[in-house]
């Protein structure tokens, strides 16, 4: 049963964090929010959340502190920087990192939390903006079993499943493996769609065949429509996918696995981020469409 009397702080109110905080409010939790750009916190404040001026202020007195941030550097600053959350948390509280981070940083942050007698789990999510807004995220949880169990009611207020994977870093690792597979599929899909368009094949018929066949993963089915319709309202930014592929390549390399396919895909997303930074990652199709010319 959810203990809605518990104070929950949410740090980072971007595409994902804003929806997650909204779900906690809707479920009756006492929610405090912080965001680097205060304007993004205003709608949640109007909906009943307390808006804090710093991560430390948000975390003070909270039983659970959730972060949903862009990368390791942002996570480091919010948890351990000036006015960082960790130093303001009470012993026995739980820090929950839902960002997609490197495994190394997740473990370092867990150690810093343990030094302060604070529980820690890395719990990155599967899903994008619609799942965050609708409370249907799935959490990849790494950490002590008792700490995960303690945090589970809060996580399930934002999602449908908490998958317990093992010690700290397990969640971060599986999320990078997951996003590696996603990123390579999306970049390949952009190339395939461009070939269909340039070749003169019927786009609708061809994509129907491909999405109904072996290549038609749920991700491919969703993004095929977005790419062909050029619907790039942001659910997941290309810069974040490029970052995830970079972290994945580094992590795989530690086990002697070269991610050649990820390197190529990452270059595609980096170009998309440079040209269309505020668009959805599906906009990588425009990078392919603009590149090269058909042979005469």
Buried (B, 14 or more C-beta within 10 A) or exposed (E): EBEBEBBBBBBBBBBBBBBBBBBBBBBEBBBBBBBBEBEBBBBBBEEEBBBBEBBBBBBBBBBBBBBBBBBBEBBBBBBBBEBBBBBBBEEEBBBBBBBBBBBBBBBBBBEBBEEBEBBBBBBBBBBBBEBBBBBBBBBBBBBBEEBBEBBBBBBBBBBBEBBBBEEBBBBBBBBBBBBBBBBBBBBBBBBBBBEBBEEEEEBEEBBEBBBEEEBBBEBBBBBBEBBBEEEBEBBBBBBBBBBBBBBBBBBBEEEEEEBEBBEBBBBBBBBBBEBBEEBBBBBBBBBBBEEEEEEE
